[in-house]
Amino acid sequence: MKAIVDKKQIEKLYLEGMTAPEIAKKLNCKKDTIKKCIQRNFDWLKTDHQIALTRRREVVKAVNYQANRYMGDSTFVKKNRSIYKTKPNGDIVLNKEVAPVVTWDTPRRLANENKVRL
């Protein structure tokens, strides 16, 4: 059975700078299906896609910079220890059982800087 995809929707998302895996997740279909659709139908839009992708990444980078400007990840983890757990190697990771849903700017992991590598 062939998957039916909305080419107009894929084109719109592709021109917004979304990658094939992101489009596939959003439209709830396979990544390979989206890749093939883009390859067959929208290869001529590659330059516009690259410009939009770069713009999107720059916006995310700027927003992350602003979000972390006031409180860094380590400070956030220290102030909110109840939603984190410490792994045997010393890394501090988000405890999904305590906090199953968190905001996009919540640090997921804080690596132990004093790890001994074997």
N, C-alpha and C positions, 0 to 999 in steps of 0.2 A: 504494500500500500504506500503510495507516494504522499509525502507531506505537502500540504498546500500552504504556501506562504504569501503574504501580502507584499508584493514588490514595492508598492508606493510607500508603505510603512518602513520597509527596509531601506529604501532610498533616503527617506526623510531622516532616519536615525543615523545612517551612514554619513550623510552630509552634516549632521550635528557633531560628528567626530567620535561616535561610538564605535568600538571595535566589534568584530564578529562575535566573540564570546559574550560581550555585554548585550548585543542585539538579541542573540539566541536566548539569553536568560530572560530578557524583557518580554520577548514574544513566545517564550516557552516552547522552543523547538531546538533541534540539534545544531551545534556549532558548525559542523561540516555542511549542513544544508544552507546555512547563511553564507558561509564562505563561498560555496559554489554559486549561489545566487548572485553575490557581489561580483565574483569573477566573470560570470556569463553576461550580466546585465549592466553593471556599473563600473567597469574597469576604467572607463573614460573619465570618471569623477574622482580618480585617485588623488590628484593634486588638491582639489577642494577639500577632500576628506583629510588629507595630511595637515592642511592649514587649520581646519576646525579641531582636529585632534590635538595639535600643538596648543591652540588657544584654550581648549578645555583643560589640558594638563597645567598650563600656566595659571589659570584661574584657581584650580584646586591647590596648587602650590602656594599661591598668595593667601588663600583662605586658611590653609593649614598654618602658615607663618603667623597670621594674625591671631589664630586661635591659641597657638602655643607661646605667643609673645608675653602673655601675662602670667601663665603658670606652665612650667615645663612638665614633661611626662613623669619624671621622678618625683617631683613635688606633688603632683596629682595622686600618684600611687601612694605616697606616704600619708597624705591627708584622707585617703579613702581605702585604707587597708582591708576593710570588711568585705569588699567585693573581689579581692584577689586571693590567690593561694600561691605558696612557694613550692616549686618543684625540687626534687632531690639535687639537681645540679645548681641550684641557687637562683634560677630565673623566676621572676614573679609574673604570673599569668592571670588573666581574667577568669574568675570562677563562674562558669555558665549556669551552675545550679543556683547560685546566690543572685546573680544578675544576668538573666537570660536575654534581656533587651537593654542595650545601652546606646548612647548617641554615637554619631559617626566619629567624633573627635576624642572619644574615650580611649586611652592607651590600652591595647590588647595584651602587650607583653613588655616587660622591662628586663633586659638581659643583665645577668650578673657579670660585672666587669672584672671580678677577681677569680673567674673560673680557671681551673687548672686543666689544660688539655693534655690528654695522654698521647 
